[in-house]
Amino acid sequence: MNPTDPPPPTPPAPPRQTFAAPLLVVMGVTGSGKTTVGAALGQRLRVPFADADDFHSPANVAKMSAGVPLDDDDRLPWLHAIGAWLAEHAAGGGVVSCSALRRSYRDVLRESAPGVSFVHLAGDREVVRRRVAGRPGHFMPATLVASQFATLEPLEPDEHGVVLDLGRSVDRLVEDYLDAAPLPQTRPRPAGSDPEPPADRGE
């Protein structure tokens, strides 16, 4: 090249890859750690967190406190309320803890938020029973653990989500999710866009 020739033009920069904010339901039986892990994921991913227990009607809480399992008529308005929260947060991302034990319940949530993914905290029934028995002040008694496992339908192959071992530590479970999830769902938000940190509900 002649020294007097102008330098060649700089090639355009490749387009920046964009990352979708995660929209997650942390699911599992009572005592699996949904609230604790969900709150930790919300903080790590910098998206809002909600606890599905807060969406129950007073009648549902009274029923469970008495040791009576909810039926589908009890659950449907609750599921619709959670689905509405997910739909409101679909663009910016969010994490909600919700038992979502049956495929049909998860289908209700997907109707409102088709892009939702599930994080199933699965594990040993006796570990869960001991956790629930040692949890003071919660409306779900240990006697309902068996009914929760009887109702549980694990994620099916066509459902988007991951299964994690509830016996692992919270920090390890967050890392397990980040390792297992597709990259677009693990990208933290830019600094300055963090929501308020969730309260520690200690499930």
Steps between C-alpha positions, in 0.01 A plus 500: 500500500623847412585695816287786376190284456229541767469212747232241421164560669448339838257207472173556685477353848292184524151560635476478878333186617194570707404284794146431611419565862409176679139422590507210744274295723688319777275199561479203734322363803468692823831512685710459187650847547311681224484835677861505612640385166260721303602808697868415449448455126314830480791678667762328286312563174397852610131453436198532732395208720153401622388224735190315382386456861417871496245440221289254702158613617427501876268202441784299344735584788236398756441172319868408486555609861233247597691226318256480209658480152382751241296374208517630144211742556703657782815516292368644173452866611839479675669373184335772290630765742855360475467481121398866493814592700716304257335668201565843654870413536546318170693785337730583790530158660403365838510199731204357691493207739197278438436132566365448143472132583290383205552543129156656475597765757812585304290520184286768667815703572623452143170628364574835664878495445600270211870573548519380860756237604482273804765415759387182678655444843473124535621266768438257784160496670644445849732801464198712408289362785770589754533850356127566521473356851776737615357811332322715761209726422424378148143414404595175321517212751733201459196275461445640149845397371373158390211653307738740326722215381190307389389800292844577352544444127866557400588714202438325170748501210310771312496737800775760512688476826765335714491258795729571795577306820326672793755351740776729375580839652321811376819646351574172324146481363532849353824397332339174382223700336745736332700202373192321366303793358546631146735799485227753407336437835813536712621844393490746791347841438720809471601672821245751618199299382472279810159468664465520874646184660230253609429447867644184653191288561705194604305208356 
